[in-house]
Amino acid sequence: MKKIYKTIGALLVLLSVSISCDMDKNLENPNEISVKGADVNYIMNGVLLDFADFYSYASGNTVDPSQTNFGPDRLMRMRAMTTGYRYQTAAQAQYFDDQWEWAYSKVLVNIETMIPLAEEKNLTTHVGVAKILKAYTYLTLVDLYGDVPFGAALNGAGGDFNPEADPGEAIYDAAVVLLGEARTELTKTGADAGAAMAAKDDVYYGGNRASWVKLANSIELKAQLNLSMLPARTSGANTRIAALIAENNLVDTPGASFAASESFTYKYGTATVPYSRHPLYRQYYTPTEGGASGYICNSFLAEMFYLKGVEDPRWRYYFYRQVGSIDKAYEFDPKSVGCNEGAIPSHYATGSYEFCTFEPGFYGRDHGDASGTPPDGPVITAVGSYPAGGRSDATSTGNANYFVQTKEGQGGNGAGIEPIFMTSFNDYMIAEYYARIGDNANAKTFLLSAINKSITEVKNFAASINQSIAANLQPSTTAYTDMVSAAFDSAPNKVKVVGREFYAACWGNGIEAYNSYRRTSAPDNMQPPLQVNPGPFLRSLVYPAIYVNLNSSATQKDYDTTNKVFWDTNPDVLN
């Protein structure tokens, strides 16, 4: 017993000496909390959720009651641009603060914190997924803004609070390297792969490493397609695109049901507390019947319904008409339609553009209409089942007396998705690639495949939330693909046919629609702003207010120039 006490006493002395000698070294700054013992799964979970919010803000889907959110979907006439009559007043710097903050203050900083911790524990799935999300986030920031902080972006803890912007092309190259590193991590096997990520911790792919590899390849395909726009890089980018196509390991299988799809989506729930429904559902399906707000652009409504001469099979899932005719809206409330259908602007009349409303019962808003809001909540066209989790439009176009207002609980009760990268997207981009190199046979094959995949996936998603439509009401897929096939065969510019079809598939994803438009200039029949001489179309977003106001190294862009991103080599004039 004495020996035990003596041993313990000796250890205590040694310990006290060690503590007294190393006290200064061991004391940590209480203002700089250590992350050494942080739970990697907990951080990963936060990154995955914050990434969904970043995408939602960046694409334009998020409805933040405290701040106006402006995304590329407004520029692309998907949702209406209602914040100004001119581009330079509609897209104000403060509207982009949330996109920027979610990227740098949440997603990227937590990824940088997590990766070394995961590497130390050989959690290769965590590392691979984090690098994919990091690459996607930076690629998206470049696509939207151009040059942004990268190398010194997250060095605030080291005293660099005014990071300079890095060239967009250099960031693209770094992102492609990240994707390659992610693939290396995710293709390790056995003990080299480390512990798996639990299915419950991965809200996208349930911990499936193969699915994440397919996503990494797909994101690189997108990046290489943009890089191919630069003459100096066309050859190298095309070589890499051809290799990715030949490898055939991309996100491209819709599955027999939506649950089996390879698409990269964030899935919302139906809970009220905490509120977990799709943000657009929240806007159009309120607790009070008829409380819908916000506008789908008339240009996109017309594109999907009649501009091609054949109804797009997806429109009944994209949109929900609350009224069967505009006359029914007037009958409900003469003041409910805020625009004057007879007062069409001369440049709209000259170009035969849709204006104000059109039958049967489509009521959105025109591009750049910043006028006040009338009592139109009960009659405006609302978002449908895809991707917002609302109602499918199951009303015959001949039923002019139809009138059923939206309300929370209808349709899929908000169990929508963020369509970040759908199975059809790769086929559209591969079709564009083949059209650019003059291989029209392959271009047409992949274009028709893309359309069929998109239609199938939209319908499968609607079925998954019990919003299928009777067969006799569904527009014909065969008639639609026959129309596209004929249009492709006769078009002198095949790329534009592909671009127009990709646009139709991008509902809910303003980012990819914006990218495709700047590559293909399609569709080229979009409604112009109501204002004559609205200023140049924004080829990139102006920098957020929090970036230029709080960073002495940042300079705001000139609102009166196009401000193209580095890969945008299309003509200066796009509307």
Summary of the structure (lengths in Angstrom):
residues: 575
radius of gyration: 25.9
end to end distance: 90.1
largest distance: 104.7
contacts: 1933
relative contact order: 0.13
helix: 49%
strand: 4%
